[in-house]
Amino acid sequence: MRKIGNIIIFILIVGTLWHFYGSTFTQSGVQGVFTEMRSDFNELKENPKVINTVNYINEEVQHLLDKLNEMTSDQDKPNQTVPEQPQQDTPSKDSSAAYDIQLGNSRSDVEQQTGSPQRSSLNEYGVDWVTYHKNYRNFIMVAYNSENKVAGLYTNQNLLPSIKEITYETSKDTVRSVFDKPLDSIRKGFVNYRLQNKQGYDMFHVDNKYITIFYDKHEGNTVTAVQIISDELERQKQSYFGKPSKELKKGLEYQLFDLTNAARVSRGLNPLTWQQSARKTARSHSTNMAEKNFFGHTNPSGQSPFDRMREDNISFRTAGENLAAGQPSSIFAHEGLMNSMGHRKNILKTNFEKLVIGVAFNDDAQPFYTETFWAD
């Protein structure tokens, strides 16, 4: 395996050198190439774009080696005990049940099925997402109203009884043929907010509830997750974005962390561990983007994600960063990231071990999300 890695690196180096210095070699030979390389190196070695490019190449090489390692080590992986999925009965009244849980069920009824919650954190509706799972299997988030009745549901695992004959293998075209036309906007106060239906989801208003169907464009635009929100809970939310607060910031961070791990575990990968000591690094970049009105991995000072990690004394063998901005919740941010191949690779990278999320809000209450992944 080490020989294969060395061959790949050698090919990359030779290809890069020929691309930049092939004509010089033809005209001036090896000595001319060395002279030009020395000059270029002196001019460019401090350029942050060059540094970022080198980091990117390192990441891509590491990703390729990871894939090769997976191909040779799959047979040696130990068997894992998978929690049995709950039996699902077809609901008699509400066709939009998940995990055999329906809007209006009591919390005690829910927890007879799910067990105790793993986490409760504030969401953009001003109530908690109460998260249930077994080591991130059978993952579901439930929102309760003031009477401890189910007012919202979300799951991104195969826990759905049929919603009008829609399952996790259903295509986007089939969903749209079953439901009426998806909403193209949602009204909050006197403002109509346009929905980004091209971003991998459809929202429908059916039977006094808002059903959002998320699609995985890398799996043939089939259903990958569902969120169900009652009319009552949706009316509680006065604007498109939640009201910024310290608790909402923490809530969005932990929700995105849990969603990421649920996506990994559902695909047979290990969950990542939360690293509190690095939270400042992720939050600082989100704050920087929100306050200075930019969006990108390199900040106005020219620092890459790796520069920022080193500055904060975070040691890493491999690392990556995902960014999102403007989505009203961690659910919409996560589903959007999963539909972007580069971000998806970070979320599902086998040799990442740690993850921390940092969220900040701009003056318009729009959240900025930074995900920092790494392994020591």
C-alpha positions, -999 to +999 in steps of 0.1 A: +000+000+000+029+024+008+044+017-027+011+025-044+009+058-024+044+067-034+037+059-071+006+081-070+025+110-054+054+106-079+029+108-108+013+139-094+047+156-089+059+147-124+026+158-140+027+191-122+063+198-130+058+190-167+027+213-169+046+243-155+081+237-168+079+214-198+086+242-223+116+254-202+130+218-201+127+216-239+145+249-244+171+250-216+173+215-201+174+205-165+195+235-153+170+259-168+142+242-150+160+244-116+168+281-121+131+289-130+118+268-102+141+285-076+129+319-088+092+309-087+096+294-053+111+325-038+083+346-052+054+323-043+063+305-012+045+331+010+014+334-013-016+322+007-033+309-025-003+286-031-004+274+005-041+266+001-035+247-031-008+226-015-032+218+014-059+209-011-036+185-030-026+169+003-062+164+011-070+148-023-040+125-021-051+114+014-086+109+002-074+086-026-052+066-002-082+063+021-102+047-007-074+023-015-072+014+022-109+007+023-106-016-007-080-038+010-093-037+046-131-043+042-126-080+048-109-074+081-136-052+096-152-067+127-189-076+127-211-049+144-243-055+162-270-033+146-299-023+168-331-038+154-353-012+137-387-007+154-417-025+138-438-001+118-476-003+117-495+017+092-511+046+110-548+048+110-553+085+109-522+106+101-505+095+069-473+114+077-461+094+107-424+087+113-410+060+136-447+052+143-450+086+158-477+111+147-482+148+153-503+151+184-489+121+202-478+126+238-442+126+248-448+096+271-461+076+241-431+086+220-406+076+246-422+042+251-409+036+216-377+055+215-364+054+251-349+084+268-336+113+247-299+118+240-301+155+237-325+185+238-314+217+221-332+249+210-343+252+174-354+280+151-390+275+161-383+285+197-388+250+211-364+221+215-355+194+191-354+164+214-331+139+198-335+101+201-311+074+188-291+043+197-255+052+189-270+073+161-291+044+147-328+048+146-322+086+146-352+109+150-357+145+163-391+154+179-404+189+188-431+192+215-455+220+221-464+234+255-487+205+263-459+180+255-476+169+223-456+162+191-456+193+169-426+185+147-406+155+134-375+148+115-356+117+105-329+109+080-329+072+085-351+044+072-378+048+098-407+060+077-439+041+072-454+050+038-464+087+034-489+083+006-468+053-006-436+073-004-405+056+010-368+062+010-365+046-024-391+070-039-379+093-066-384+131-067-406+128-097-428+102-080-432+124-049-443+153-070-468+132-088-483+120-055-486+154-038-499+186-052-474+211-066-447+220-039-448+254-023-426+280-040-428+305-010-438+307+026-453+338+042-440+352+074-457+384+085-459+407+055-430+390+037-431+361+012-399+341+014-391+321-018-382+285-012-351+271-030-368+240-045-338+235-067-316+230-037-327+194-030-360+195-013-397+201-018-421+215+008-458+206+007-487+219+028-509+189+035-536+183+062-526+212+084-489+204+084-458+213+064-440+183+050-405+189+037-391+160+016-353+161+011-337+144-018-302+129-023-291+139-058-261+115-055-286+086-050-308+093-080-328+121-064-345+097-041-359+106-007-333+109+020-350+127+049-384+141+060-393+170+083-429+175+094-441+207+112-476+214+124-494+245+113-494+257+149-456+254+153-450+270+119-472+300+129-451+305+161-421+313+139-425+350+130-398+352+104-379+329+081-349+327+104-350+320+141-344+348+167-306+349+173-295+340+209-267+321+226-290+291+231-300+290+195-264+292+184-256+262+207-287+244+195-278+247+158-243+236+165-253+204+183-280+196+159-256+198+129-232+176+148-259+150+155-272+151+119-236+145+106-231+115+128-265+101+119-256+104+082-222+086+088-236+058+109-265+051+085-237+045+059-217+021+081-191+047+093-180+055+128-195+086+145-172+115+152-164+129+186-171+165+197-140+184+206-150+214+227-115+229+227-118+236+190-152+253+191-136+287+192-118+281+159-151+272+141-171+299+158-145+326+150-146+318+113-184+319+112-184+352+132-158+366+108-179+357+078-211+371+094-196+404+105-174+411+074-199+399+049-179+373+030-182+335+025-152+313+019-126+291+035-098+318+033-105+347+056-096+384+047-062+379+064-054+352+040-056+323+065-068+289+054-087+266+076-054+248+084-037+281+093-065+289+117-063+255+133-025+258+138-029+293+152-053+278+178-028+250+186-050+222+172-027+194+161-040+173+131-028+147+107-056+154+083-084+180+084-112+195+064-138+223+066-174+226+054-192+259+052-229+268+048-248+301+051-283+314+049-302+282+056-328+286+083-318+255+103-291+229+107-314+204+090-315+225+058-278+232+061-269+195+065-291+183+036-276+209+014-240+199+023-248+163+016-259+173-020-225+190-026-199+163-035-169+181-019-188+187+014-203+152+013-167+137+011-158+155+043-189+144+061-184+107+050-146+106+052-135+074+069-104+086+087-118+117+103-122+113+140-133+146+154-158+173+145-168+207+160-194+231+147-194+269+150-224+291+142-228+329+141-256+352+130-254+383+108-275+415+113-303+399+093-304+368+116-290+346+089-269+317+104-233+310+092-222+274+098-186+262+100-178+225+103-142+216+113-132+179+108-099+164+117-079+134+130-048+136+152 
